């Protein structure tokens, strides 16, 4: 398939710039992938579509608050996203400014709480960075910003909104730090809704996939066979695999929350659909045609045109069905992308 096969027009005003007032206030489109039938519901109605024998699989990664703003020595504004730190204390990150950054330049970040020295930039545009502060991670944890995607517009004067983002761009079950972006399908859940789902008998299993910087990078090749996914760290524990397997053997469905859960499950799935627990890095690229080994239903958001996420849901439900559902979502005024509404594909 070609990149242009996954394009559609979206009016900018349909991109959600903030979350709903409450997490579970989002709308829920329910799509039957066999018939194409669509229902329009509210997100708490998700519980009505789950069966007691099912297992809901969630991704418990926690987003690091490592987006930064600051100033160059010239006074120019800068935006950045830190990606990680190695045992020697050297960090990696990407920055955006109006002028070209240079090796050896020093940046003042987070209202001068951090001084970042740019060492060198690699071919992928990622800088090696050294901080003056001995515990830069603690400063970032206390004062860093939520790494909301570029299509969610924030300015250097958005401090109140940035504070709210730190809470809302994080699932209520986030536990294991390591992601540079949120598994956004999970943002709609509340502790109350999760309790209701468990009360009806549906099991909840946790896995981890740390969303990497590749989630922000567009596909640049029309020939999709030439696209290479960035690898991301995952873990499926033996206990989680056993829980999922027990539900599967008793006739239950594996209901994945988000494309990150799908990618982890399908990475660990054997040919017969059973799961091999483990941890490692996955660069699995799911697009039509793809035979899903283990996932039976999917909770997801509405994704960007020409994105690998749109390709994954198209592989699951069919490209024509997904694009038709997106057109219906536009007609019905659904909100799109990370802070937008949700879809259940059954």
Residue pairs with C-beta under 8 A, 6 or more apart in sequence:
1 224
1 287
1 288
1 311
1 319
2 222
2 223
2 224
3 219
3 221
3 222
3 223
3 224
3 306
4 222
4 306
5 319
6 305
6 306
6 307
6 310
6 311
6 314
6 319
7 305
7 306
8 305
8 323
8 326
8 327
9 305
10 305
10 330
10 336
11 330
14 330
14 333
14 334
14 335
14 336
15 151
15 152
15 335
15 336
15 337
15 340
16 152
16 335
16 336
16 337
16 338
16 339
16 340
16 341
17 152
17 153
17 339
18 161
18 164
18 339
19 168
19 187
19 339
20 26
20 339
22 190
23 168
23 172
23 187
23 188
23 189
23 190
24 42
24 43
24 44
24 188
24 189
24 190
24 192
24 193
25 42
25 43
26 42
26 43
26 188
26 335
26 340
26 341
26 342
27 40
27 41
27 42
27 43
27 334
27 335
27 341
27 342
28 40
28 41
28 42
28 43
28 45
28 46
28 341
28 342
28 343
28 344
29 38
29 39
29 40
29 41
29 325
29 328
29 329
29 332
29 334
29 341
29 342
29 343
29 344
30 38
30 39
30 40
30 41
30 49
30 343
30 344
30 346
31 37
31 38
31 317
31 321
31 322
31 325
31 343
31 344
31 345
31 346
32 38
32 346
33 316
33 317
33 318
33 321
33 345
33 346
36 321
36 324
36 325
38 325
38 328
40 332
41 48
43 188
43 193
43 341
43 342
44 193
44 196
46 193
46 197
46 299
46 344
47 193
47 196
47 197
47 200
47 202
49 344
49 346
50 56
50 197
50 200
50 202
50 255
51 201
51 202
51 252
51 253
52 200
52 201
52 202
53 201
53 202
53 247
53 250
53 251
53 252
53 253
54 202
54 203
54 247
54 252
54 253
54 254
54 255
54 297
55 202
55 203
55 204
55 205
55 243
55 244
55 247
55 248
55 252
55 253
55 254
55 255
56 197
56 202
56 203
56 204
56 205
56 255
56 257
57 204
57 205
57 206
57 207
57 244
57 254
57 255
57 256
57 257
57 261
57 265
58 171
58 173
58 186
58 189
58 204
58 205
58 206
58 207
58 257
58 258
58 261
59 171
59 183
59 186
59 206
59 207
59 208
59 209
59 257
59 258
59 260
59 261
59 264
60 171
60 173
60 174
60 175
60 176
60 206
60 207
60 208
61 174
61 175
61 176
61 177
61 178
61 179
61 183
61 208
61 209
61 210
61 211
61 260
62 170
62 174
62 175
62 176
62 177
62 178
62 179
63 146
63 147
63 169
63 170
63 174
63 179
63 180
63 181
63 182
63 211
64 82
64 140
64 141
64 144
64 147
64 177
64 178
64 179
64 180
65 140
65 141
65 144
65 145
65 146
65 147
65 166
66 81
66 82
66 83
66 93
66 140
66 144
66 147
66 180
67 79
67 80
67 81
67 82
67 144
67 145
67 146
67 147
67 148
68 79
68 80
68 81
68 82
68 109
68 110
68 114
68 140
68 144
68 145
69 77
69 78
69 79
69 80
69 109
69 110
69 145
69 156
70 77
70 78
70 80
70 107
70 108
70 109
70 110
70 111
70 112
70 114
70 116
71 77
71 78
71 107
71 108
72 78
72 97
72 99
72 101
72 105
72 107
72 108
73 105
73 106
73 108
74 99
76 97
76 98
76 99
77 97
77 98
77 156
78 95
78 96
78 97
78 107
78 109
79 95
79 96
79 97
80 93
80 94
80 95
80 96
80 107
80 109
80 116
81 93
81 94
81 147
81 180
81 213
81 216
82 91
82 92
82 93
82 129
82 140
82 144
83 91
83 92
83 93
83 94
83 126
83 180
83 212
83 213
84 91
84 92
85 91
85 92
85 136
85 137
86 92
89 130
89 131
90 119
90 128
90 129
90 130
91 116
91 128
91 129
91 130
91 131
91 136
92 126
92 127
92 128
92 129
93 116
93 126
93 127
93 129
94 125
94 126
94 127
94 213
95 101
95 107
95 118
95 127
101 118
101 121
101 127
102 118
103 118
103 119
103 120
103 121
104 117
104 118
104 119
105 117
105 118
106 115
106 116
106 117
106 118
107 115
107 116
107 118
108 114
108 115
109 115
109 116
110 139
110 140
110 143
110 144
111 143
113 133
113 139
113 143
114 131
114 132
114 133
114 136
114 139
114 140
115 131
115 132
115 133
116 129
116 130
116 131
117 129
117 130
117 131
117 132
118 127
118 128
118 129
119 127
119 128
119 129
119 130
120 127
120 128
121 127
121 128
122 128
126 213
133 139
145 154
145 162
145 165
145 166
146 162
146 165
146 166
146 168
146 169
146 170
147 169
147 180
147 181
148 154
148 165
148 169
148 338
149 181
149 215
149 216
149 337
149 338
150 216
151 304
151 337
152 337
152 338
152 339
154 161
154 162
154 165
168 187
168 339
169 182
169 187
169 338
169 339
170 182
170 187
171 182
171 183
171 186
171 187
171 189
172 189
172 190
172 191
172 194
173 186
173 189
173 194
173 206
175 206
176 208
176 210
178 208
178 210
178 233
179 210
179 211
179 212
180 210
180 211
180 212
180 213
180 215
181 211
181 212
181 215
181 216
182 211
182 338
183 209
183 211
183 257
183 258
183 260
183 261
184 258
184 301
184 337
184 338
184 339
185 257
185 258
185 259
185 299
185 300
185 301
185 342
186 257
186 258
187 338
187 339
188 342
189 257
194 204
197 204
198 204
202 255
203 243
203 247
203 252
205 240
205 243
205 244
206 237
206 240
207 234
207 235
207 236
207 237
207 240
207 261
207 264
207 265
208 233
208 234
208 235
208 236
208 264
209 232
209 233
209 234
209 260
209 261
209 263
209 264
209 282
210 232
210 233
210 234
211 232
211 260
212 230
212 231
212 232
212 233
213 230
214 229
214 230
214 232
217 230
218 306
218 307
219 227
219 306
219 307
219 308
220 227
221 227
224 287
224 311
227 285
227 308
228 283
228 285
229 283
229 284
229 285
229 308
230 283
231 281
231 282
231 283
232 260
232 263
232 281
232 282
232 283
233 279
233 280
233 281
234 263
234 264
234 267
234 279
234 280
234 281
234 282
235 278
235 279
236 264
236 265
236 268
236 275
236 277
236 278
236 279
237 277
238 277
240 277
241 268
241 275
241 276
241 277
244 254
244 265
244 275
244 294
245 274
245 275
247 253
247 254
248 254
248 273
248 274
248 294
253 296
253 297
254 265
254 294
254 295
254 296
254 297
255 296
255 297
255 298
255 299
256 262
256 265
256 295
256 297
256 298
256 299
257 299
258 299
258 300
259 298
259 300
259 309
259 312
259 313
262 286
262 295
262 298
262 312
262 316
263 282
263 284
263 286
263 312
264 282
265 275
265 294
265 295
266 284
266 286
266 292
266 293
266 294
266 295
267 282
267 284
268 275
268 276
268 277
268 278
269 275
269 276
269 293
269 294
270 276
270 293
271 293
272 293
273 293
273 294
274 294
275 294
285 308
286 311
286 312
286 315
287 308
287 311
287 312
287 314
287 315
288 311
288 314
288 315
288 318
288 319
289 315
290 315
292 315
292 316
295 316
297 344
297 345
297 346
298 313
298 316
298 344
298 345
299 342
299 343
299 344
300 309
300 313
300 342
300 343
300 345
301 336
301 337
301 338
301 340
301 341
301 342
301 343
302 326
302 329
302 334
302 335
302 336
302 337
302 340
302 341
302 343
303 309
303 310
303 313
303 337
304 310
304 337
310 322
313 322
313 343
313 345
314 322
314 323
316 345
317 325
317 345
325 343
329 336
329 341
329 343
334 340
334 341
335 341
